[in-house]
Amino acid sequence: MRRVPRRIRTTLCAAGLTAALAVGGTALPAAAAGAQAPVRPEACGERTSVSVFHKGGIPLLDWRENLEFDGRGTLWVSHVTQHRVEGYAPDGTLRASFPLSGPGGIRRGPDGMMYVNYGVNPLTPHGGIVRFDPTAAAPRPEKVVDGLSGINGLAVDAEGNLYVSRELATGILKIRPDGTEDEEWTRGANVFGTNGLEIVGDQLYASVLIDTSSRIVRIPLTDPARRTTVTRLSSTLLDGKFLDDLTEFRGGLVVASFRDGELIRVDPATGRSCTLVTGLRMPTSVRIPRGFGAHDTGHTLFVTEASGRIVRVTVG
């Protein structure tokens, strides 16, 4: 009998906690007052098409959790249920692969190295972050920090600081380049249940998984306590999005709705949103294909899914 993968248990636990909060009539605290009222996004109105870059397998059991481009022609993917990190060429062929226990968020650092969360499971202390050289013929992960629990999303700033989301805990972790935690910053980023992370300029954007209103929050890198809510994408548990990863795209944000199989575009200045793509199969991460062959960064997004697929979305 096949065991339920850790990442699946995490999502089911998150869904249960969100349901309990809704039934009990207790909403999680908002990051700031004056955020836009909950509105179900309408269609963006732009022409989009979806094509399969890499086929999936058995849904949930072939869960691909996150992706990032190294800027040198390789797409790196964390395959959480197979406990591997995979590197793909622009034509879709598998270029490299190495084992890593429960890989989650993956990002390129300012040093050109790739950073990956591992041990994606809120109930174990055996998680951490590794890095590897994407130019190596046979990449080998080296440990940056360990002893982290309940981690998932990852972002890296221009100074090499690492930011880690935690789905069932309060506070986004900030890890300095030397591997030590900036505890004061983490206390300031006092948001419960964060998932996807994206840095745009001097702001960190985070999707909130454990929240009946499906929030996206903005956290200043220099003053995390001054965080604000950008938007709320649902009003009740019944239309909760279970938001996953997000990325900057054409001056705005695009966030994946795991439950609804959507990509939602959000204007961070106004909080207005619209549905860019529908019909995906449990999307988990979305990124722009920087330095990836002939793929156009202005019109293309790549998405991983819990179905195991990697899909290419063309916009316009």
N, C-alpha and C positions, 0 to 999 in steps of 0.2 A: 504494500500500500504506500503510495507516495505521500510524503509529508506536505502540509500547507507551507509554502515558502514564507520566510520571516516578513518580507515586505508586504505580502498579502495580509498577514495577521495585523500588521501595523495599521493598514488602511481600514480593516474591519473594526479594529479597536477604536480608531478615530471616528468612524461613522457612529459607533455605539455611544461614544462620549458626547458627540454632537446631538444625537437623538435624546439622550438623557437630559442635556441642558435645555433642549426645546420643550420636552414634556414637563420638566420641572418649572418652566416659566422663567428661567434664569438665563439671560444673555450674557456672553462674555463682554468685558468692558471695552468700549470703543477707544481707539487711540487718540481721538481728538473730537471735539464738538464741531458741528457745522458741516459734517460730511454729507455728500449727496444722498438723498433718500433712495431706498432700494427700488430699482427699476429693472425689469427683465430686458436684456439687450435685444434690439431689433437687428435685422440683417444690415451689414455695412453697405451693401449694394455694389461692391466691386466683384468683377469676374474672378473666380478662383478655380483651380483644378488640382486634383490630388492624384499622384502616381506613386506606385510602390517602388522604393529604392532597394529594400531588402525584405523578403517574405518572412512572415512569422510562423509560429508553430501552434501549439495548444495554448489558447488564451489563458492568461494568468500564470501558467506553468512555464511560459517562455517570455517572462516579463523583462523587457528592456527599460531601464529606469531613467537614464539620463544620457545626454550627448554633448559634445563640444568639438569644435574644429581647432586644429593646432596652428592654422595659418600657413602650413607647409604642404598642404595637399592630402591630409589624412583626417577622417572623421573618427573620433574616439567615442565609444559607447560602453556604458556600464550595463552588463547583463546580470541583473541581481540574482535571478533564480539559478543561473548556471555558474555563478561565482567567477565571472571572467570579465576582463576589460578587452574590448575588441577594437581594432583599427581598420577602417575601410578606405579604399581608394575611390576616386571620383566615379569610376565605372561600376562600383558596387562590389568589387572583389575584396575578400578578406586579406588584408595586408599584414596584420600582426595580431597577436592575442597572448594574454598571460593570465594566470589565476590570481584572484583576489576575493577574499571572503565577503560576500554581500556588498558589492560596490554600489554607491549611490551617486551623489552629486559629483560632477567632473568639470573642471575649469582649467583654462590656460593661465599661467601666471605671467607677470611682467618679465621674468627671467627666461621665458620660453619653455619652461617645464610644465608638465601637466600634473594637476593635483586632483586626487580622488578620495572621497569619503569611503570608508569600508565599515563593515559590521552594522549595516543599516537595520536596526532593531531597537525599539525603545526600551526593551526589558533586559538588555545586556550591557555590561560596562566594557565589553571587548571591542569597541569601535575606535576609529581614529581617522587619520589622514595620511596618505602616502603621496609621493611624487615620483614621476618617471620622465626620462628623456625621450620625447617622441621621435627623435631622429635616430635613435639607436636601432641597430638591426634586430636585436632581441631585447626590447624594453624590460627593465627590471625595477620593480617598485622599491623605494626606500622610505622608511617610516619618518614622518614629520612629527606626529603627535599620536599618542594612544590614550586609552582609558576614558574615552568619551562614550556616552550612552544616549540612545534615542535620537541619533543625528540623521539628517537626510540631505537637505539642500546645501549648496556651497557657492561662495563668491570670493573673488580675490581682487583687492584694490591695487592701485598703481605702485604702492609701497611694498606690496607683497604680504599684507595682512590678510588673513583668512577669516571668513564669516560663515558660520555654520548654523543652519536652522534645526529646530527640535520640535517634532510634531506633538509631543505630549509633555512639554515642559515650557517654563517661562524664561524668556531671555534668549536672544540670538547670541551665540558665542563669538567672541572675537579672539583669534589666535594670532599673536605676533609672529614675524618671520623666524624668530628663534625658538618657536614652539611653546612659549608661555602664554597664558591666558590674560587678557586685559579685563580683569574682573569689574572694574568701574564702568567700562564701556558696556559690558554685558548687562550689568544692572540697569543702565540707562535704556537699553533696548528691551524694555520690559513688555514684550508681546508674547502671549501664549499661543502655542500651536502653529508656528510658522512652517512653511514648506519651501516653495521656490524662492530663490534670491537672484537679484540682478542689480549691478551697480551701473548707474548712469551719471557721469560727472562726479559730483560730491554727494550723491544721494544713493542710499540703498533701498531698493524696493523689495517687498516681501509679500507673497501670497499667504493667506491665513487659512489653514485647513480646518482647524477646530473652531468654527465660527458659523452660526446659522445664517449670517448675513454675507458670507463669502467676501470678506474684506481683502483689499490690497492696501498696504501701509507704506509710507515713505519715511525713511529714517536718515537724518543728516549724519554723515560719517564723522563730523567734528563735534556733534552734540546730539547723541542718540535720544536723550530725554525729550527733545523737541519733535518727536515723531508725530505724524498726522495720518489720517485716513484719506486715501485717494478716492476710493469708491467702495460701494457695497453692491455686489452683483446679484444678490437674492434677498428676499424678505422673510422667508420661512424655511424650515427644514425641507419642506416638500419641493422647493425649487433650489435647494442648496447645490452649489457647483462642485464641491470637493476640489478646490483649486490646486493645481500642481505647479509646475515650473513656469517661468515667464522670461521674456527677452525684450530688449529694445528693438524696435523696428519702425523705420521711417519717422523718427522723432516721437513715437509713442511707445506703448507697451503692448505685447501680445501675451496672453496667459492661457494655459491649457486648462480646460474643465474636464476632469477625469470622468465624472459621472455622466455628463451629457455628450461627451465626445465632440467637444467644440474647441475652437480657438477664438478667443474674445479679444478684440482690440479696445484699448483703454487710452484715453487722453489724460496724461498725468496732471495737466494744468487745470482741467475742468472736471475730471472724473467721469466724463461722458464715455459711453461704451457702445459697441455694436458687435454682432456676431460675424466673424470673418469666415469661418469654415465650420461646417457641420458634418456628421457622418463618420467621424473618426472612431477608433476602437480603443477606448480608455487611454487617451493621450497622457503621457507622463512628463515630457520635456519638449521644448521648442527652441531652436537656435537659428541664427543667420549663418550661411555657409561661407565664412571668410576664408579666402585663400584656398578654395576647393574647386580646382579645375575651372571650367567655364560657367559654373553656377553663379547666377546674378544675385548679389546681396541685396539689391534694391527691390527684387521681385520674387525672392525665393525664401522659403522657410523649410527646415527639416524637423521632423517630429518623431520621437520614439513612442511606442505604445506598450501597454501591458499585454497586448496580443502577440508581442514579439516582432511586430512589423516596424520598419523604419520607412516613413513616407516623406515624399517631397511635395510641398505645397507651392504652387505658382500663383502669384497675385498680380492681376492686371494683364 
